[in-house]
Amino acid sequence: MSEFIRKKKIGEILIDMGVLSEEQLFWGLEKQIETKELIGQILIQAEYINEVQLAMALGRQFNVDYMELEEYMLNEELMERVPETLVKMYYSFPTDSTETSSPSSLTTRRTFPCSTASRW
């Protein structure tokens, strides 16, 4: 028998992270009914959270590690070994490699669609 696993909503995750109060979330949800905007955007516009906090929460929601790409230097040699279509399809980029030239020797990091490798 398969068991349904409920994914936490973004507001719950932000509260669990300690960056948002229940009152702020309820205010944002009321605003969302009026504006039809995404709850994350509403909370950022209200300055209850910032973009990094939202990205970290989305990472937790979708089981994707958050990393500051500005602080990460992409290895051009590794990037050339991975076809652009794969990077875009799987929202990932290579971060490390063993000495072999096989694609299976690459270590990759998953990202959100908005932060795929800017090389392309």
N, C-alpha and C positions, 0 to 999 in steps of 0.2 A: 504494500500500500504506500503510495507516494504521499509525502507530507508537504503541504503548502508552506513555504517560507515567506513571510511578509518582509519586504524590504522597508527599512526605516525611511520615513519621509525626511526631506532636507531640513525642515524646521526642527524635528526631533533630534537630528544629528547636531545641529547648531546649538541647541539647548544642552545636549550631552557634552559638547565641547566646552561649554561654559562661556560662550561668546554672545548668547542671546537669552533673554528672559522669556518666560511664558507670555507675559503681558505684551512684550514687543512682537512676539510671533502672532498672537491673537490680533493685534493692531494690523500687522501685515496681511493677515488672511482676510480681514474685513476690507482692507484697501484693495486686495486682489479681486474681490467680488465686484468692486466698483470699476476697476481699471482693466481687468483681464490680463494684467502683466504677470510675468513670472515672479514668484515669491522672492527669489534671490535678488532680482533687480530692485524690487520694492524695498527690501531690507537694506540694500546698498545705498539707494537714493535717500533713505531716511537716516543713513549713517549709523545704523544699528550694527552692521557688520561691514567688512571691507572685502575686496575681491579675492584676496589671498585666503581669508577665512571661508568664503564661499567655495573656492577651488578645493580647499582641503576637505570640506564637508562633502562635496561631490565625489572626491576621490574615495572617501570612506563609503559613500552610498553605492558606488559602482565597483568597489574593491580594486581601485587603481591607486598606486602610490603617487603622492604629490611631491613634485620636486621643482625648485626654482630653475627654470631653463636658462635664465639670464646668467646664472652662476655656473652652468654646465657647459663645457666646451665640447661640441660635437667633434668626433674623430672623422675627418673627411675621408680617410682611407677606408674605414668601416662603412661609412655612408655609401661609398661607391660600390660596395659589395652587395648592397641590398637594393633591389629594384624599387623605384619610386612607387609603383602600384602596390607593393606589399606594405610599405610604410603607411600609405594612405588608407589601405584596406583594413589594416589591423591597428591603426593609430599607435604605432610603435616605432622605435628607432634603436639601432645598435649602440650598446654602451661599452662592450668589452668583447674580447675574442681570445680563443686559445690559438695555438700556433698553426693549426691546420687551416686550409682554405675552404673547408666545407661550410655551407650555410648553417649547419647544425652546431658549429663551433661558436656561433655568435650568442652573446647575452643581450637581450633586448629589454627595453623599458616601455611600458604602455603609457599613452598620454590621452588627454581629451582631444576631441576633434579640433577644437580651436587652437590647440598648441602643437599640432603636428610639425614635423621638421620644416623650418622655413627655407631650407635649401631649395625646395621646389616651389 
